[in-house]
Amino acid sequence: MIELLFVACLSTAPDQCQERSLLFTDISPMTCMMGAQPELAKWTETHPAFRVTGWKCQMVNPNEKEV
């Protein structure tokens, strides 16, 4: 599984940011890197109050759990 991890900040309050992610099960890390910008553009269309300030693609380890 591949995770597109990104930081989204409020356009009106750029110091208020959140980490968000999109998960993909059927793509490679390279495909994630190449397709990230269009996916993030779609996300910002549905979340107009936010601005994406950074992103990365990473493998998700199904055995890891959030603390």
N, C-alpha and C positions, 0 to 999 in steps of 0.2 A: 504494500500500500504506500502511496506517495502523498505527502502533505504539502500543500502550498501554504506556507506560513507567511502572514503579512501583518504590518502595523497600520492601523487606520486611526487617524486623528480627526477630531471635529474641526471643520473648516472655520468655525467661529471662535474656537478655543484650541489652538494648535498644541497646547500643552496637555490636553486631555486625550490620551491615546490608549488604544486597546490592541492586544494581539488577537488576531482572528486566523482562521484556517479553513481551507477547502480540502477535502479528501478525495483521492482518486484511486480506484482499484485496478484500472486497466491500462495504465500508461507507465512509461519508463521515466527515470529522473530527467533525461535529456528532453523528452517530450514535454514534461512539466516546465522546464526552463524555457523552451521555445514557445509554449502556449500560455505562459503565465500572464503576459500583458493583456491579451484579449479577455482572459477569464477575469482579471482584476477590473478591466473596463466594464464588463457586464455587471460585476458586483457594485461598482460605484454608481452605475445607472440606477440601481435599485436602492442605494443608500446615499442619496445626494448630499447629505449633511457631513459626509466623511471624505477624507482625502487619504489615499494610500501613500505612506512615506517610505516604505521599504518592504522587501519580500525575499523569500528564498524557498527552494524546494528541498525536501528531505525525505528520507525513508522513514516509515513509521514502524517501530518495533511493537508487534502486538502483545509482547510480554511485559512491556513497560506500562506502568500505571502512574497517573498524576497523583501528586501528594496533596 
